[in-house]
Amino acid sequence: MAIQFSPCSSSAPTFSTSSFKNLTNLSAKLIIIPSRTFFSKWVSQIRSGLEPTYQFELKSSNGNPPNAVYLKDGLAKKPQPRENSELLTMETSSRFSEAGLTESSLSITVVGASGDLAKKKIFPALFALFYEDCLPENLIVFGYARTKMTDEEFRNMISKTLTCRIDKRENCDDKMDKFLKRCFYHSGQYNSEEHFSELDDKLKDKEEGRLSNRLFYLSIPPNIFVDAVRCASTRASSENGWTRVIVEKPFGRDSESSRELTRCIKQYLVEDQIFRIDHYLGKELVENLSVLRFSNIVFEPLWSRNYIRNVQLIFSEDFGTEGRGGYFDNYGIIRDIMQNHLLQILALFAMETPVSLDAEDIRNEKVKALRSMRPLQLENVIVGQYKGHNKSGKMYSGYTDDPTVPKDSLTPTFAAAALFIDNSRWDGVPFLMKAGKALHTKRAEIRVQFRHVPGNLFKRNFGTDLDKATNELVLRVQPDEAIYLKINNKVPGLGMRLDRSDLNLLYRARYPREIPDAYERLLLDAIEGERRLFIRSDELDAAWALFTPLLKELENKKIAPELYPYGSRGPVGAHYLAAKHNIRWGDLS
C-alpha cells in the first residue's frame, strides 16, 4: 500500500487512491446500517444497492477491517435497497449469528473529557438522554483526555454537573448510579496511536463481542482535530458497526483553513461519518422555524419580499469574555457567532421549500440560499469592542483589561452587518445581524418586520412614525422561549384609539415540561444517523465564502473597533447602519 506523509499532521500517514478498491459487483459486499428506532434495542438491517456504485475501503494501519461506505460520482450516497432486500441468504444470516453480532452496543467516547464543554454540556446531555430512556441498554461512555485520573475520580468529576429532569418519574439517585456505572476513563495523548489502541482494547472488553457502534465527540481545540481523528480512525474505529465523529466549532478561521481542515479529516473519514455540530441548530425555536413556516398557511404566502420589509437576527450576552479572552482573541465575535450560529439560522429562515424533510434535501436548500447571498462589504458592517464601565457602583473591566488579551487588540466583541440575498424571493430585503458581548441583556431572537399597510385607513392614528403600525413576528430563541406577533388593536372605549398588542405563545406557560437542551437533541441525532441539523462540507464552504473577504479586509486594514461601555446597547454605529437601510432595531422598542 502506498503511504505518503501529509502536512496535515507531523506524524500522520495518508493513504493514496491505490489503497482503495473499485468494486462494481455488489453481490460481493454487503453493508450493515443500524435501523433508526427510538431505542430500547437496536436492530441491524443488511442492505445492498441496485445500481453500480463505487465502494471505498479505508484500510487502517492496525489491520482493522474498514468502515464501508457507498459512494457514487465522488459524493456520499446512501445505498438504495433492493425490492426484495428483506430476503437474506441463509449463509449471511448464519455468519452474523455465529459471530454473536445479533445484539449491538453503543460506545460514546468524549475526547477532551476534562474540559468545561464536556463537563457542563456533553455529559449532562448524555445523562438526560439516559434518564429519558433514549439510549440503548448496552451503553458505554468513555472519557479520554490527557489528565490522569481513575474511573472513580472521573465519575466523581462528572457527577457534579448531572441533574435530573423536573418531571422526576423515578428516583434520580438510582438513575444516576446506573449511568455512572457505564462511565469509564482512559488517559492519553490526542496524537498517540498507541494510547488510542489501548482505548480500543478497553472498548472491546466492555462491548463483550457485540456488534459495536462507536461515536467520538471531539471536545478539543481545532489545532488537534486531525491528529485525534487519525488516531481514532486507524486505531479505535469499530470493526463491525459504524464509526462517527462529532466535530465542534470553530471549523477553521477562513475559507482556506476550513478547506484544509476538511481535506485533512477526509483522509481518514468520509463525509457521512463527520458530524459538524452547531448547537444553535438544536435550539427548540430554531427547529420550530421550519414547522412555523411550512405547516401554517397563514405564514408561508407572506414569506417573501412582497410582505417582509426586513429580518433581524440578534444575539447578545450580558457578560464579557470572563477568562476566555486568550481564546476569544484568536477568533472574535464574527467568527465565534455570526459566521456559524446566526448564518445557519438565516439559511434555515430564507431557504426555499425542500423536497422532503430528508437531511440532504434540507441541506441542499440551505446551500442554495447561502450561495445566493452577496459577500459582505465593509460599508455594511460595524465592529465594536467593550470598554470598562462603572455601573451601579460596580466596576466592570474592559476587554483589553483581561490579562490574557493584548493591550492593543483590535478583535471585535461586537459586530452588526447587513446581508442581502440575490434571488427572486428576497431581492432587496435587508437581513440585519447583530451580535455582541457585555451588552445590557442576554438574548437571542429572530425579528421579522413586515411592510406597512398600503393606504392605511388608520395612519392618522399613528402620526408620522409608521414603524408603530408595522406588524412584527418575533421568535425568542433564548431565554424564555416564545413566539409572538405584534398587531394593531383598538383600545376598548368610545373613542378610536389604537394600541400595539402581542399575540403571545410563551413556551413555559403552554408547555410546562422542561425543554431539552440543544446538545441532547444533536447527540441523539448523531447516534441515530440523522444529519439534518449538522453542517455539510459544501455548506461550510459557502458560509466562509461570505465572511472571508470581510475578515481579511478588517485585519489587513487594521480597522479599529468602536468602543462601547460594558452593559450598554452597543456602539452607536450599529444604529446608523440600521438607519442607512431605513430600519430600526426591533430590540430597542
C-alpha positions as CSV (number, residue, x, y, z in Angstrom):
1,M,0.0,0.0,0.0
2,A,1.4,3.4,-1.0
3,I,1.8,5.7,2.0
4,Q,2.7,9.4,1.9
5,F,3.1,11.9,4.6
6,S,0.8,14.9,4.7
7,P,1.3,18.4,6.1
8,C,-2.0,18.0,8.0
9,S,-0.1,16.3,10.8
10,S,3.5,15.9,11.6
11,S,3.2,12.2,12.0
12,A,0.0,11.4,10.1
13,P,0.3,8.9,7.2
14,T,-2.2,9.4,4.4
15,F,-3.5,6.8,2.0
16,S,-3.2,7.0,-1.7
17,T,-6.1,6.1,-4.0
18,S,-4.2,2.9,-4.8
19,S,-5.3,1.6,-1.4
20,F,-9.0,1.9,-2.4
21,K,-10.8,-0.9,-4.2
22,N,-13.2,0.0,-7.0
23,L,-16.0,-2.6,-6.9
24,T,-18.9,-2.8,-9.2
25,N,-20.1,-6.3,-8.3
26,L,-22.5,-5.5,-5.4
27,S,-23.1,-9.1,-4.7
28,A,-19.6,-9.3,-3.3
29,K,-20.2,-6.8,-0.5
30,L,-22.9,-6.0,2.0
31,I,-23.2,-3.0,4.3
32,I,-24.7,-3.0,7.8
33,I,-26.7,0.1,8.6
34,P,-28.4,0.3,12.0
35,S,-32.1,1.0,11.7
36,R,-33.5,4.2,13.1
37,T,-35.6,3.1,16.1
38,F,-36.3,5.1,19.2
39,F,-34.2,2.7,21.0
40,S,-34.7,0.3,23.7
41,K,-32.8,-2.1,21.4
42,W,-31.2,-1.7,18.1
43,V,-31.9,-3.8,15.0
44,S,-29.4,-4.1,12.2
45,Q,-30.5,-4.3,8.6
46,I,-28.5,-5.7,5.8
47,R,-28.9,-3.7,2.7
48,S,-27.4,-3.7,-0.7
49,G,-27.9,-1.4,-3.8
50,L,-29.4,-1.9,-7.2
51,E,-27.2,0.3,-9.3
52,P,-23.5,0.1,-9.7
53,T,-21.6,2.1,-7.1
54,Y,-18.0,2.7,-6.1
55,Q,-17.2,1.3,-2.7
56,F,-14.2,2.7,-0.9
57,E,-12.4,0.9,1.9
58,L,-10.3,2.8,4.4
59,K,-7.6,0.3,5.5
60,S,-6.1,1.2,8.8
61,S,-2.5,0.6,9.8
62,N,-3.5,-1.7,12.6
63,G,-5.2,-4.2,10.2
64,N,-8.7,-3.4,11.3
65,P,-11.4,-4.1,8.7
66,P,-12.6,-0.8,7.1
67,N,-15.9,1.1,7.6
68,A,-17.6,0.5,4.3
69,V,-19.4,3.5,2.8
70,Y,-21.0,3.6,-0.6
71,L,-20.2,6.4,-3.0
72,K,-21.3,7.4,-6.5
73,D,-19.7,10.0,-8.6
74,G,-17.5,11.0,-5.7
75,L,-20.4,12.1,-3.5
76,A,-21.6,10.3,-0.3
77,K,-24.8,8.4,-1.1
78,K,-26.9,6.0,0.9
79,P,-27.3,2.6,-0.8
80,Q,-30.7,2.1,-2.3
81,P,-32.5,-1.1,-1.0
82,R,-33.5,-3.7,-3.4
83,E,-37.1,-4.5,-3.8
84,N,-36.5,-7.9,-2.1
85,S,-33.8,-6.7,0.3
86,E,-35.6,-8.3,3.2
87,L,-34.8,-11.7,1.7
88,L,-31.4,-12.6,3.1
89,T,-29.4,-15.6,2.3
90,M,-29.0,-18.3,5.0
91,E,-25.3,-18.0,4.6
92,T,-25.3,-14.3,5.6
93,S,-27.7,-14.8,8.5
94,S,-25.8,-17.7,10.0
95,R,-22.5,-15.9,9.6
96,F,-23.6,-13.0,11.8
97,S,-25.3,-15.2,14.3
98,E,-22.2,-17.3,14.7
99,A,-20.2,-14.2,15.3
100,G,-22.6,-13.2,18.1
101,L,-23.5,-9.9,16.5
102,T,-27.2,-10.1,16.7
103,E,-27.1,-7.7,19.6
104,S,-25.4,-4.3,19.4
105,S,-23.7,-1.9,21.8
106,L,-23.2,1.9,21.6
107,S,-19.9,3.3,22.8
108,I,-19.6,7.1,23.2
109,T,-16.1,8.5,23.7
110,V,-15.7,12.1,24.7
111,V,-12.3,13.3,23.6
112,G,-11.3,16.2,25.8
113,A,-13.4,14.9,28.7
114,S,-11.8,17.1,31.4
115,G,-12.7,20.3,29.6
116,D,-15.5,22.7,30.5
117,L,-17.7,21.9,27.5
118,A,-17.6,18.2,28.3
119,K,-18.4,18.7,32.0
120,K,-21.0,21.4,31.6
121,K,-22.8,20.3,28.4
122,I,-21.9,16.9,26.9
123,F,-22.1,14.6,30.0
124,P,-25.2,16.3,31.3
125,A,-26.8,15.9,27.9
126,L,-25.9,12.2,27.8
127,F,-27.3,11.6,31.2
128,A,-30.5,13.4,30.3
129,L,-30.9,11.1,27.3
130,F,-30.2,8.1,29.5
131,Y,-32.7,9.4,32.1
132,E,-35.4,9.6,29.3
133,D,-34.5,6.0,28.1
134,C,-33.4,7.4,24.7
135,L,-30.2,5.4,24.7
136,P,-29.7,1.7,24.2
137,E,-29.4,-0.8,27.0
138,N,-25.8,-1.7,26.1
139,L,-24.4,1.8,26.5
140,I,-20.7,2.5,27.3
141,V,-19.4,6.1,27.9
142,F,-15.7,6.7,27.9
143,G,-13.8,9.9,28.8
144,Y,-10.5,10.5,27.1
145,A,-8.1,13.3,28.0
146,R,-4.5,13.9,29.0
147,T,-5.4,14.4,32.6
148,K,-4.5,11.4,34.8
149,M,-7.4,10.0,36.8
150,T,-9.1,6.8,37.7
151,D,-12.6,5.7,36.7
152,E,-13.9,6.6,40.1
153,E,-12.3,10.0,40.0
154,F,-13.8,10.6,36.5
155,R,-17.3,9.5,37.8
156,N,-17.0,11.9,40.7
157,M,-16.0,14.7,38.4
158,I,-18.9,14.4,36.0
159,S,-21.5,13.6,38.7
160,K,-21.2,17.2,40.0
161,T,-22.8,18.6,36.8
162,L,-25.5,15.9,36.3
163,T,-29.1,16.9,37.1
164,C,-32.4,15.1,36.7
165,R,-35.5,16.3,34.8
166,I,-38.0,18.4,36.6
167,D,-40.7,15.7,36.0
168,K,-38.9,13.0,38.1
169,R,-40.6,9.8,37.2
170,E,-38.2,7.7,39.2
171,N,-35.5,8.0,41.8
172,C,-32.9,10.4,40.5
173,D,-30.0,8.8,42.5
174,D,-30.8,5.3,41.2
175,K,-30.8,6.5,37.6
176,M,-27.6,8.5,38.1
177,D,-25.8,5.5,39.7
178,K,-26.8,3.3,36.7
179,F,-25.4,5.9,34.3
180,L,-22.2,6.4,36.2
181,K,-21.6,2.6,36.3
182,R,-21.5,2.8,32.5
183,C,-18.8,5.6,32.5
184,F,-15.1,4.9,32.3
185,Y,-11.9,6.8,31.7
186,H,-8.7,6.5,29.7
187,S,-5.8,8.9,29.9
188,G,-3.8,9.5,26.7
189,Q,-2.3,12.0,24.3
190,Y,-4.5,13.2,21.5
191,N,-1.9,12.4,18.8
192,S,-0.9,8.9,20.2
193,E,-2.0,5.9,18.2
194,E,-0.7,3.7,21.0
195,H,-3.0,5.3,23.5
196,F,-6.0,5.1,21.2
197,S,-5.1,1.4,20.7
198,E,-5.3,1.0,24.5
199,L,-8.7,2.7,24.4
200,D,-9.8,0.3,21.7
201,D,-8.8,-2.7,23.9
202,K,-10.9,-1.2,26.7
203,L,-13.9,-0.6,24.4
204,K,-13.7,-4.2,23.1
205,D,-13.6,-5.5,26.6
206,K,-16.8,-3.6,27.6
207,E,-18.6,-4.4,24.3
208,E,-18.2,-8.1,25.1
209,G,-18.3,-9.3,21.5
210,R,-21.5,-7.5,20.5
211,L,-21.8,-5.5,17.2
212,S,-20.2,-2.2,18.2
213,N,-21.3,1.2,17.1
214,R,-18.9,3.9,18.1
215,L,-19.3,7.7,18.4
216,F,-16.4,10.0,19.1
217,Y,-17.1,13.6,20.3
218,L,-14.1,15.9,19.8
219,S,-14.4,18.5,22.5
220,I,-10.8,19.7,21.9
221,P,-9.1,22.7,20.2
222,P,-9.2,22.7,16.4
223,N,-5.4,22.5,16.0
224,I,-5.5,18.9,17.3
225,F,-8.7,17.8,15.4
226,V,-6.8,16.0,12.7
227,D,-4.4,14.1,15.0
228,A,-7.4,12.9,17.1
229,V,-9.3,11.8,14.0
230,R,-6.3,10.0,12.6
231,C,-5.8,8.0,15.8
232,A,-9.4,7.3,16.4
233,S,-10.0,6.2,12.8
234,T,-6.9,4.0,12.4
235,R,-6.8,2.5,16.0
236,A,-10.2,2.7,17.6
237,S,-12.8,2.5,15.0
238,S,-15.5,-0.2,15.0
239,E,-14.7,-3.4,13.2
240,N,-18.2,-4.5,12.6
241,G,-20.6,-1.5,13.1
242,W,-20.5,2.2,12.3
243,T,-18.0,4.8,13.5
244,R,-19.0,8.5,13.6
245,V,-17.2,11.7,14.8
246,I,-18.7,14.9,16.1
247,V,-16.5,17.9,15.5
248,E,-17.1,21.1,17.5
249,K,-16.7,24.6,16.0
250,P,-14.7,26.6,15.0
251,F,-14.2,24.9,11.6
252,G,-11.2,26.9,10.6
253,R,-10.6,30.7,10.6
254,D,-11.4,31.4,6.9
255,S,-12.1,29.6,3.6
256,E,-8.6,28.4,3.2
257,S,-8.1,26.9,6.7
258,S,-11.6,25.4,6.7
259,R,-11.0,23.7,3.4
260,E,-7.6,22.4,4.6
261,L,-9.1,21.1,7.8
262,T,-11.9,19.3,5.8
263,R,-9.3,17.8,3.4
264,C,-7.2,16.5,6.2
265,I,-10.1,15.0,8.1
266,K,-11.4,13.3,4.9
267,Q,-8.1,11.4,4.6
268,Y,-9.5,9.3,7.5
269,L,-13.3,9.7,7.3
270,V,-15.9,10.1,4.7
271,E,-18.5,12.9,4.7
272,D,-21.2,10.6,6.2
273,Q,-19.0,9.9,9.2
274,I,-18.4,13.6,10.0
275,F,-21.0,15.5,12.1
276,R,-20.1,19.2,12.3
277,I,-22.1,20.4,15.3
278,D,-23.5,23.9,15.7
279,H,-25.5,23.7,18.9
280,Y,-27.8,26.6,17.9
281,L,-29.4,24.4,15.3
282,G,-30.6,22.2,18.1
283,K,-32.4,25.0,19.9
284,E,-36.1,24.4,20.2
285,L,-37.2,27.6,18.5
286,V,-34.7,27.2,15.6
287,E,-36.0,23.7,14.9
288,N,-39.6,25.1,15.1
289,L,-38.8,27.7,12.5
290,S,-39.5,25.3,9.6
291,V,-42.6,24.0,11.3
292,L,-43.9,27.5,11.8
293,R,-43.3,28.4,8.1
294,F,-44.2,25.3,6.2
295,S,-47.1,23.9,8.2
296,N,-49.1,27.2,8.7
297,I,-50.7,28.6,5.6
298,V,-51.0,32.0,7.3
299,F,-47.2,32.4,7.2
300,E,-45.9,30.7,4.0
301,P,-47.6,33.2,1.5
302,L,-46.1,36.1,3.4
303,W,-42.5,34.7,3.5
304,S,-41.0,36.9,0.7
305,R,-40.0,40.4,-0.3
306,N,-43.7,41.2,-1.1
307,Y,-44.6,41.3,2.5
308,I,-41.4,41.3,4.6
309,R,-39.5,44.6,4.9
310,N,-36.5,43.3,6.8
311,V,-35.3,40.4,9.0
312,Q,-33.2,40.9,12.1
313,L,-31.1,38.2,13.8
314,I,-30.0,39.4,17.2
315,F,-27.6,37.8,19.7
316,S,-26.4,39.5,22.9
317,E,-24.7,38.4,26.1
318,D,-24.6,40.4,29.3
319,F,-21.1,39.3,30.2
320,G,-17.7,39.7,28.7
321,T,-15.0,37.1,27.8
322,E,-14.7,36.2,31.6
323,G,-11.3,34.5,31.4
324,R,-11.7,33.2,27.9
325,G,-10.1,36.3,26.4
326,G,-7.0,34.5,25.1
327,Y,-9.1,32.0,23.2
328,F,-11.6,34.6,22.0
329,D,-8.9,37.0,20.8
330,N,-7.9,34.5,18.1
331,Y,-11.4,34.5,16.6
332,G,-13.6,37.5,17.6
333,I,-17.4,37.8,17.5
334,I,-17.7,37.5,13.7
335,R,-16.1,34.0,13.6
336,D,-17.5,33.0,17.0
337,I,-21.2,33.8,16.5
338,M,-22.1,35.4,13.1
339,Q,-20.4,33.1,10.6
340,N,-22.0,30.0,12.2
341,H,-24.9,30.4,14.7
342,L,-26.6,33.4,13.0
343,L,-25.8,32.5,9.5
344,Q,-27.2,29.0,10.0
345,I,-30.4,30.4,11.3
346,L,-30.6,32.8,8.4
347,A,-30.2,30.0,5.9
348,L,-33.0,28.0,7.5
349,F,-35.2,31.1,7.5
350,A,-34.6,32.0,3.9
351,M,-34.3,28.7,2.1
352,E,-36.9,27.5,-0.4
353,T,-39.3,24.7,0.4
354,P,-37.3,21.4,0.4
355,V,-38.5,18.4,-1.5
356,S,-38.8,16.5,1.8
357,L,-37.6,16.5,5.4
358,D,-34.7,14.3,4.4
359,A,-31.4,15.7,5.7
360,E,-29.9,16.1,2.2
361,D,-32.9,17.9,0.8
362,I,-32.9,20.4,3.6
363,R,-29.1,20.9,3.4
364,N,-29.3,21.3,-0.4
365,E,-31.8,24.2,0.1
366,K,-29.6,25.8,2.8
367,V,-26.6,25.7,0.5
368,K,-28.6,27.4,-2.3
369,A,-29.7,30.2,0.0
370,L,-26.1,30.7,1.2
371,R,-24.7,30.8,-2.4
372,S,-27.3,33.4,-3.3
373,M,-26.0,35.9,-0.7
374,R,-23.7,38.7,-1.6
375,P,-20.3,38.6,0.1
376,L,-20.2,41.1,3.0
377,Q,-18.9,44.6,2.2
378,L,-17.0,46.7,4.8
379,E,-19.5,49.5,4.2
380,N,-22.3,47.3,5.5
381,V,-20.5,46.2,8.7
382,I,-19.9,47.9,12.1
383,V,-17.4,46.4,14.6
384,G,-17.1,47.4,18.3
385,Q,-15.2,46.5,21.5
386,Y,-16.4,46.9,25.0
387,K,-14.5,49.1,27.5
388,G,-14.5,49.3,31.2
389,H,-17.6,50.9,32.9
390,N,-18.8,51.8,36.4
391,K,-22.4,50.5,36.7
392,S,-24.4,50.8,39.9
393,G,-21.3,51.3,41.9
394,K,-19.6,48.2,40.5
395,M,-16.6,48.5,38.1
396,Y,-16.7,46.2,35.1
397,S,-13.4,45.7,33.3
398,G,-12.9,46.3,29.6
399,Y,-11.9,43.7,27.0
400,T,-8.3,44.7,26.9
401,D,-8.1,44.8,30.7
402,D,-8.2,41.0,30.5
403,P,-4.6,39.8,31.3
404,T,-4.9,37.2,28.5
405,V,-5.7,39.8,25.8
406,P,-3.0,42.0,24.2
407,K,-3.5,45.7,25.2
408,D,-3.5,46.8,21.6
409,S,-6.0,44.1,20.4
410,L,-8.4,45.1,17.6
411,T,-10.5,42.0,18.0
412,P,-14.2,42.9,17.8
413,T,-16.5,41.9,20.7
414,F,-19.5,43.3,18.8
415,A,-20.5,43.3,15.2
416,A,-23.5,44.4,13.1
417,A,-23.9,43.6,9.4
418,A,-26.5,44.0,6.6
419,L,-26.7,41.0,4.2
420,F,-28.6,40.6,1.0
421,I,-29.9,37.5,-0.9
422,D,-30.0,38.0,-4.6
423,N,-32.9,35.8,-5.6
424,S,-36.5,36.3,-6.6
425,R,-37.9,35.7,-3.1
426,W,-35.6,38.0,-1.2
427,D,-34.3,40.6,-3.6
428,G,-33.8,43.9,-1.9
429,V,-34.7,42.7,1.7
430,P,-32.0,43.6,4.2
431,F,-31.1,40.8,6.7
432,L,-29.5,42.5,9.7
433,M,-27.3,40.6,12.1
434,K,-26.1,41.9,15.4
435,A,-24.0,40.0,17.9
436,G,-22.1,41.3,20.9
437,K,-20.7,40.6,24.4
438,A,-21.0,42.7,27.6
439,L,-24.3,44.2,26.4
440,H,-27.3,45.3,28.5
441,T,-29.2,42.0,28.3
442,K,-28.8,38.3,27.3
443,R,-31.0,37.4,24.3
444,A,-31.1,35.6,21.0
445,E,-34.1,36.2,18.7
446,I,-35.3,36.4,15.1
447,R,-37.4,39.5,14.3
448,V,-39.4,39.7,11.1
449,Q,-40.7,43.2,10.3
450,F,-43.5,43.3,7.7
451,R,-44.2,46.1,5.3
452,H,-46.5,49.0,6.0
453,V,-50.2,48.6,5.1
454,P,-50.7,50.4,1.7
455,G,-53.2,53.3,2.1
456,N,-53.6,52.5,5.8
457,L,-57.0,54.0,6.8
458,F,-55.7,54.5,10.4
459,K,-52.4,56.2,9.5
460,R,-53.5,59.4,11.2
461,N,-53.8,57.5,14.5
462,F,-50.1,56.6,14.3
463,G,-48.8,60.0,13.2
464,T,-45.6,60.2,11.2
465,D,-44.0,57.1,12.8
466,L,-45.2,54.4,10.6
467,D,-43.0,51.8,12.3
468,K,-45.5,51.9,15.2
469,A,-48.1,50.5,12.8
470,T,-45.8,47.7,11.4
471,N,-46.6,44.1,12.2
472,E,-43.7,42.2,13.6
473,L,-43.1,38.4,14.2
474,V,-40.6,37.6,16.9
475,L,-39.1,34.2,17.7
476,R,-37.3,34.4,21.0
477,V,-34.7,31.6,21.0
478,Q,-33.4,32.3,24.5
479,P,-34.1,33.0,27.3
480,D,-37.8,32.2,28.0
481,E,-38.6,30.7,24.6
482,A,-41.5,32.4,22.9
483,I,-43.2,33.3,19.6
484,Y,-45.2,36.5,19.5
485,L,-46.8,38.6,16.8
486,K,-47.2,42.3,17.2
487,I,-50.6,43.5,15.8
488,N,-52.5,46.8,15.9
489,N,-55.6,46.7,18.0
490,K,-58.4,49.1,19.1
491,V,-58.3,50.1,22.8
492,P,-61.7,49.4,24.4
493,G,-63.7,52.5,24.8
494,L,-65.9,55.1,23.0
495,G,-63.1,56.7,21.0
496,M,-61.0,55.3,18.2
497,R,-57.6,54.8,19.9
498,L,-55.2,52.2,18.6
499,D,-52.7,50.2,20.5
500,R,-49.9,47.8,19.6
501,S,-50.6,44.4,21.2
502,D,-48.9,41.0,21.2
503,L,-50.4,37.6,20.3
504,N,-48.1,35.7,22.6
505,L,-47.1,32.0,22.8
506,L,-44.9,31.7,25.8
507,Y,-43.4,28.2,25.9
508,R,-43.1,27.8,29.7
509,A,-46.8,28.6,30.0
510,R,-48.1,26.5,27.1
511,Y,-45.6,23.6,27.5
512,P,-44.8,23.2,31.2
513,R,-42.4,20.3,30.6
514,E,-38.8,21.1,30.6
515,I,-37.4,21.9,27.1
516,P,-34.4,19.6,26.2
517,D,-31.0,21.2,25.9
518,A,-29.7,21.6,22.3
519,Y,-26.9,19.1,22.9
520,E,-29.4,16.4,23.8
521,R,-31.2,16.7,20.5
522,L,-28.0,16.8,18.5
523,L,-26.3,13.9,20.3
524,L,-29.4,11.8,19.7
525,D,-29.5,12.7,16.1
526,A,-25.8,11.8,15.6
527,I,-26.4,8.4,17.3
528,E,-29.4,7.8,15.0
529,G,-27.5,8.9,11.9
530,E,-29.8,11.9,11.3
531,R,-27.8,14.7,9.7
532,R,-30.5,17.3,9.2
533,L,-29.1,19.6,11.9
534,F,-25.4,19.1,11.1
535,I,-23.3,21.1,8.6
536,R,-22.2,19.6,5.4
537,S,-18.8,20.5,3.9
538,D,-20.2,22.5,0.9
539,E,-22.4,24.4,3.3
540,L,-19.4,25.3,5.3
541,D,-17.5,26.4,2.2
542,A,-20.5,28.7,1.2
543,A,-20.6,30.2,4.7
544,W,-16.9,31.0,4.8
545,A,-17.0,32.5,1.2
546,L,-19.4,35.2,2.6
547,F,-17.2,36.3,5.5
548,T,-13.6,35.6,4.5
549,P,-13.1,38.7,2.3
550,L,-14.5,40.9,5.1
551,L,-12.4,39.3,7.7
552,K,-9.2,39.7,5.7
553,E,-10.0,43.4,5.0
554,L,-10.7,44.1,8.6
555,E,-7.3,42.5,9.6
556,N,-5.2,43.9,6.7
557,K,-6.5,47.5,7.2
558,K,-6.4,47.1,11.0
559,I,-9.9,48.6,11.3
560,A,-10.2,49.9,14.9
561,P,-13.5,48.8,16.6
562,E,-15.8,51.5,18.0
563,L,-15.7,51.4,21.8
564,Y,-18.9,50.9,23.8
565,P,-19.4,50.8,27.6
566,Y,-19.8,47.5,29.4
567,G,-23.5,46.9,29.9
568,S,-24.7,49.3,27.2
569,R,-26.7,48.6,24.0
570,G,-23.5,48.5,21.9
571,P,-21.8,51.1,19.6
572,V,-23.7,54.0,18.1
573,G,-22.6,52.9,14.7
574,A,-25.0,50.0,14.7
575,H,-27.9,52.4,14.8
576,Y,-26.5,54.3,11.9
577,L,-26.1,51.1,9.9
578,A,-29.8,50.2,10.5
579,A,-30.9,53.8,9.7
580,K,-28.9,53.6,6.4
581,H,-31.3,50.8,5.3
582,N,-34.4,52.7,6.8
583,I,-34.6,50.2,9.6
584,R,-35.0,50.5,13.4
585,W,-33.6,47.7,15.6
586,G,-36.6,45.8,17.0
587,D,-35.0,45.1,20.3
588,L,-34.8,48.8,21.2
589,S,-38.6,49.2,21.5
